[in-house]
Amino acid sequence: MLIRITAFLQSVLLTVSCFFCSIFNLPDARVDAFIAQNGGFIRGICHPNENYDLLEDGGFNWVRFDIPYPYNADGSVSGSYLAFKRRAAAYAERGFKVMAITPYPKSYIDIGGFDPVDPDNIEKTQQIALFLLEDLRDVCGAFQITNEMGIDAFTYPLTHEQAITFIGVQLEALAEVKGDFPVGYNSAGLSEWLHKGMRPYHRYCDYVGVDLYSGNTGKATARDYVKRIGRIYRITHLPVILEEFGFLSEGRPKTAEEKAQILSQYGYASEAEAAADIENFVQKLPAAFRQRLNESYPKDEWADAVFGDLSNHFYCEIGQQGTYGGFAHTPEGQAQYYADLLPRLRKMKCLAGMIIYCCQDGSVCWFCGLEGCPSETRWGLVDSTGVPKPAFETVRQCFRSPEFE
């Protein structure tokens, strides 16, 4: 009884401490210790290119990218996994730490051939996590257990409850052997359901991550970031890493005439005409777009999805023009966004690091497979040819300043 009362009082004191630290932006010894343990405040970039000198000049000390599922269907170690390990080692040799994202649920099913959260398979899921830690701890700086559970493209085919289990059992397995190797997980936006559901597993976490893109659709200010990060800190009582954030350097709503021209390229005069022939219409879309529809929507909702939830992708537009501080989605506006936001975030005492999304523009959207879709192709600090945008210099000046050490 005394042990339970003591544990309860410790929990209450921790909650009160985090509340006051967050509200009044007071130092937290655990956050300071985490930063010191990892060689300083995390200044990272997602999906880096191999221009190591440019990244070093930009003030980055971490990079972040995904670990492929480590095995082939026959159980042998896969070539893509070995390529990841070589790539991570190359960054480590040049002084960068790698925030490595462990595989997504779907790969366990598609490649491994098993349901990773079935009670009979939990041990197998944990063994894979243990293999990754043992094999990669010398070339990686930290693990993020999977990515953005709750987002259909990443969570499929798990439910929210299963996603919590998927993360939690891996954290639990790693806790006994990881030593000072940092492990945690992340959320897409606030996702209180995830952070509250993860409470039984927070004792196995060294940090919690969050991905925020406020201001890319709708109005936002730095205060929106501060409020959400502070809220996650109060729920989890853990150091927070902003694992992804960024601002599009291009994108706008399309005109009615431009949308009509796009529809005509598929052979339809209107959305209604395409909806009436939806199965044939969908077959004309890129494979990635078809996959999203098949995974997330029944056939009778495909038309509503293409011209509703996913219309930004189909029309390659930003349908709801976003603003952050009044900055436009232009290269100059992107630079203004970082100049305003980065110094404000660095003042947050609960924040242990920030990892910008992303390094370089793409030509094809990974989500929908369409060329020129800004939704997943215009986040880079450098353009698709590797030339730095104005935002790169802005970030460089911030990250190389004494405040970010």
C-alpha positions in Angstrom: 0.0 0.0 0.0 2.8 2.4 0.9 4.5 1.7 -2.4 1.4 2.5 -4.4 0.8 5.7 -2.4 4.4 6.8 -3.0 4.1 6.1 -6.7 0.9 8.0 -6.9 2.4 11.0 -5.1 5.4 10.9 -7.4 3.1 10.9 -10.4 1.2 13.9 -9.0 4.3 15.9 -8.3 5.7 15.1 -11.8 2.4 16.3 -13.4 2.4 19.5 -11.3 6.1 20.1 -12.1 5.5 19.7 -15.9 2.5 21.9 -15.8 4.3 24.8 -14.2 7.4 24.3 -16.3 5.3 24.4 -19.4 3.0 27.3 -18.4 5.9 29.4 -17.1 8.6 28.1 -19.5 10.8 26.9 -16.7 13.8 24.7 -17.1 13.3 20.9 -16.7 16.3 19.0 -15.5 15.3 15.9 -17.6 15.2 18.0 -20.8 18.6 19.5 -20.0 20.1 16.1 -19.3 18.7 14.7 -22.5 20.2 17.5 -24.5 23.6 17.1 -22.8 23.5 13.4 -23.3 23.0 13.8 -27.0 25.8 16.3 -27.6 23.6 19.4 -27.6 20.3 20.7 -29.0 19.2 18.6 -31.9 19.4 20.6 -35.2 18.2 18.1 -37.8 17.0 17.7 -41.4 14.7 15.1 -42.8 15.5 13.0 -45.9 18.9 14.5 -46.4 20.9 14.5 -49.6 24.5 13.3 -49.5 26.0 16.8 -49.8 27.6 16.5 -46.4 29.6 19.8 -46.6 26.4 21.7 -47.3 24.6 20.1 -44.4 27.5 20.8 -42.1 27.7 24.4 -43.3 23.9 24.7 -42.6 24.5 23.9 -38.9 22.8 20.5 -38.9 24.0 17.9 -36.4 21.3 15.3 -37.0 19.6 13.7 -40.1 16.4 11.7 -40.1 15.3 9.0 -42.5 13.6 5.6 -42.5 14.9 2.1 -41.8 13.5 -0.4 -44.4 12.0 -3.7 -43.1 15.2 -5.7 -42.5 14.4 -9.1 -44.0 13.3 -10.6 -47.3 10.3 -12.9 -47.4 12.7 -15.9 -47.0 14.1 -14.5 -43.8 17.4 -13.3 -45.2 18.6 -9.8 -44.5 17.4 -7.5 -47.3 19.6 -5.4 -49.6 17.6 -2.3 -48.9 18.3 -2.7 -45.2 22.0 -3.1 -45.8 22.0 0.0 -48.0 20.4 1.9 -45.2 23.1 0.7 -42.7 25.8 1.8 -45.1 24.2 5.2 -45.6 23.8 5.7 -41.8 27.4 4.8 -41.3 28.5 7.4 -43.9 26.7 10.1 -42.0 28.1 8.9 -38.7 31.6 8.9 -40.0 31.1 12.6 -40.9 29.9 13.5 -37.4 26.1 13.5 -38.0 23.7 11.5 -35.8 20.9 9.6 -37.4 17.3 9.7 -36.1 16.2 6.4 -37.6 12.5 5.7 -38.1 11.8 2.0 -37.6 9.6 0.1 -40.2 5.9 0.7 -40.6 3.2 -1.9 -39.8 2.4 -2.7 -43.4 5.9 -4.0 -44.2 5.6 -6.6 -41.4 2.5 -7.9 -43.3 3.6 -7.5 -46.9 7.1 -8.7 -46.5 7.3 -10.5 -43.2 3.9 -12.3 -43.7 2.6 -11.8 -40.2 0.4 -9.5 -38.2 2.8 -7.6 -35.9 0.2 -7.0 -33.1 -1.4 -10.5 -33.0 -0.7 -11.8 -29.5 1.0 -14.8 -31.0 3.4 -12.5 -33.0 4.2 -9.9 -30.4 7.5 -11.6 -29.5 8.5 -11.7 -33.2 7.8 -8.0 -33.5 9.9 -7.4 -30.5 12.7 -9.5 -31.8 12.9 -7.4 -34.9 13.2 -4.3 -32.8 16.0 -5.9 -30.8 17.8 -6.9 -34.0 17.6 -3.3 -35.3 19.0 -1.9 -32.1 21.9 -4.4 -31.8 22.8 -4.0 -35.5 22.4 -0.2 -35.8 23.3 1.3 -32.4 26.9 2.1 -33.6 25.7 4.0 -36.7 22.5 5.6 -35.5 21.9 8.3 -32.8 18.3 7.4 -31.8 15.2 5.5 -32.9 11.8 6.8 -33.6 9.5 3.8 -33.4 7.5 3.9 -36.6 5.9 7.2 -37.9 2.8 9.2 -37.4 0.4 6.5 -36.3 -3.2 7.8 -37.0 -2.3 8.8 -40.6 -3.8 6.2 -42.9 -0.9 5.9 -45.2 1.4 4.9 -42.3 -1.0 3.2 -39.9 -2.7 0.9 -42.4 -4.0 -1.7 -41.7 -3.9 -1.1 -37.9 -6.6 0.5 -35.7 -5.6 3.3 -33.3 -5.5 0.8 -30.4 -3.4 -1.6 -32.4 -1.0 1.2 -33.3 -0.5 2.0 -29.6 0.3 -1.7 -29.0 2.7 -1.8 -32.0 4.7 1.1 -30.7 4.5 0.1 -27.0 5.7 -3.5 -27.3 8.8 -2.4 -29.2 9.6 0.2 -26.6 9.1 -2.3 -23.9 11.5 -4.8 -25.5 14.2 -2.2 -26.1 14.0 -0.7 -22.6 16.0 -3.6 -21.0 18.9 -3.4 -23.4 19.1 0.1 -24.9 21.3 1.7 -22.2 21.7 5.3 -23.0 20.5 4.9 -26.7 17.5 7.2 -27.0 14.2 5.8 -28.2 10.7 7.4 -28.5 7.8 7.8 -30.9 6.0 10.7 -32.7 2.6 11.9 -33.5 1.1 13.7 -36.4 -0.1 17.0 -34.9 -1.4 17.0 -31.3 -3.0 13.5 -31.5 -4.0 13.4 -27.8 -5.5 9.9 -28.3 -2.0 8.6 -29.1 -0.1 10.3 -26.3 -2.8 9.4 -23.7 -3.0 5.8 -24.9 0.8 5.6 -24.7 0.9 6.5 -21.0 1.6 2.9 -19.9 4.7 2.9 -22.1 6.1 6.4 -21.4 8.4 4.9 -18.8 10.2 3.2 -21.6 10.6 6.5 -23.6 13.5 8.9 -23.6 11.6 11.5 -25.6 8.4 12.1 -27.5 8.2 13.5 -31.0 5.6 15.6 -32.8 5.2 16.6 -36.4 3.5 20.0 -36.9 2.8 21.9 -40.1 0.7 24.8 -38.8 0.2 27.6 -41.3 0.3 25.6 -44.5 -3.4 25.5 -44.6 -5.4 28.1 -42.6 -3.9 30.8 -40.5 -1.3 30.2 -37.8 1.4 31.9 -35.7 4.3 30.7 -33.6 1.8 30.5 -30.7 0.1 27.6 -32.4 3.4 25.6 -32.3 4.1 26.6 -28.7 0.6 25.6 -27.5 0.7 22.2 -29.1 4.3 21.4 -28.0 3.5 22.5 -24.5 0.3 20.4 -24.4 2.2 17.2 -25.5 4.9 17.9 -22.8 2.2 18.2 -20.1 0.6 14.9 -21.2 3.8 12.9 -21.5 6.2 14.5 -19.0 9.0 13.8 -21.6 11.5 15.9 -23.5 9.9 16.9 -26.8 11.5 16.8 -30.2 9.8 18.6 -33.1 10.5 15.7 -35.5 9.0 17.4 -38.6 7.9 20.9 -39.4 8.2 23.1 -42.5 6.6 25.6 -44.9 5.8 25.1 -48.5 7.8 27.3 -50.9 5.2 27.0 -53.6 1.5 26.3 -54.0 -1.8 28.1 -54.5 -5.5 27.3 -55.3 -6.2 26.4 -58.9 -8.7 28.4 -60.9 -11.9 26.8 -62.3 -10.3 26.9 -65.7 -7.2 25.2 -64.6 -9.2 22.5 -62.9 -11.2 21.9 -66.0 -8.0 21.6 -68.0 -6.7 18.9 -65.6 -10.0 16.9 -65.9 -9.9 17.1 -69.6 -6.4 15.5 -69.6 -8.2 12.4 -68.1 -11.0 12.6 -70.7 -13.7 14.2 -68.6 -15.6 17.5 -68.9 -16.6 17.7 -65.2 -16.2 16.2 -61.8 -19.7 14.8 -62.1 -18.8 13.0 -65.3 -15.7 11.5 -63.8 -17.7 10.5 -60.7 -20.2 8.7 -62.9 -17.4 6.6 -64.4 -15.4 6.4 -61.2 -13.7 3.0 -61.6 -12.5 3.7 -65.1 -11.4 7.2 -63.9 -9.4 5.9 -61.0 -7.6 3.4 -63.2 -6.1 6.4 -65.0 -4.6 7.8 -61.8 -1.0 7.0 -60.8 -0.5 3.7 -58.9 0.3 5.6 -55.7 -3.0 7.5 -55.9 -4.9 4.2 -56.5 -3.2 2.6 -53.5 -4.3 5.5 -51.2 -7.9 5.1 -52.4 -7.9 1.3 -52.0 -6.4 1.4 -48.5 -8.5 4.2 -47.1 -11.9 4.4 -48.9 -14.6 2.0 -50.1 -15.3 2.2 -53.8 -18.6 4.1 -53.2 -16.5 6.9 -51.6 -13.8 7.2 -54.2 -15.4 10.2 -56.0 -15.9 12.1 -52.8 -12.3 11.3 -51.8 -10.7 12.4 -55.1 -12.7 15.6 -55.3 -12.9 16.2 -51.5 -10.3 14.9 -49.1 -7.6 14.3 -51.8 -8.5 17.2 -54.1 -5.3 19.0 -53.3 -3.4 16.1 -54.7 -5.6 15.6 -57.8 -5.5 19.2 -58.8 -1.9 19.7 -57.6 -2.8 22.7 -55.5 -3.1 24.1 -52.1 -6.8 24.3 -51.9 -7.1 26.3 -48.7 -4.3 29.0 -49.0 -2.4 28.8 -45.7 -0.6 31.7 -44.0 1.9 31.8 -41.2 2.4 35.4 -40.0 1.1 36.6 -43.4 4.0 34.9 -45.3 3.2 33.6 -48.7 4.0 30.1 -50.1 7.0 31.4 -52.0 10.8 30.9 -51.5 10.9 34.3 -49.8 7.9 33.4 -47.6 9.5 30.1 -46.6 12.6 32.0 -45.4 10.5 34.4 -43.4 8.7 31.5 -41.8 11.9 30.0 -40.5 13.3 33.4 -39.4 10.2 34.0 -37.3 9.6 30.5 -35.9 13.1 29.1 -35.1 14.2 31.6 -32.5 10.8 31.4 -30.8 10.9 27.6 -30.6 14.4 27.6 -29.2 13.2 29.5 -26.2 10.9 26.6 -25.2 12.5 24.8 -22.2 10.7 21.5 -22.9 12.0 21.3 -26.4 15.1 19.1 -26.9 15.5 19.5 -30.7 13.9 20.3 -34.0 14.2 18.5 -37.3 13.2 20.4 -40.4 11.2 18.8 -43.2 13.0 18.6 -45.5 16.3 18.8 -47.3 15.5 18.8 -51.0 12.5 19.3 -53.2 11.1 16.3 -55.1 9.6 16.1 -58.6 6.9 13.5 -57.9 4.6 13.5 -54.8 5.2 10.2 -52.9 1.6 10.3 -51.7 -0.3 10.6 -55.0 2.4 9.9 -57.6 1.6 13.2 -59.5 4.4 15.4 -60.9 4.3 19.0 -59.6 1.9 18.2 -56.7 3.2 20.8 -54.1 1.8 18.9 -51.2 4.8 16.6 -50.9 7.4 18.2 -53.3 8.1 21.8 -52.2 9.2 21.5 -48.6 12.9 21.5 -49.3 15.5 24.0 -48.2 17.2 23.3 -51.5 15.5 22.9 -54.9 15.3 19.7 -56.9 18.7 20.3 -58.4 20.4 20.9 -55.0 20.6 24.7 -55.2 19.9 26.3 -51.8 16.8 28.4 -51.5 16.7 31.6 -49.4 15.3 29.5 -46.4 18.6 27.5 -46.3 20.6 30.7 -45.4 18.0 31.7 -42.9 18.2 28.3 -41.2 22.0 28.3 -41.4 22.2 31.6 -39.6 19.9 30.4 -36.8 21.4 26.9 -36.3 25.0 28.3 -36.3 24.1 30.9 -33.7 25.2 30.5 -30.0 21.5 30.1 -28.9 21.2 26.8 -30.8 24.3 25.1 -29.4 
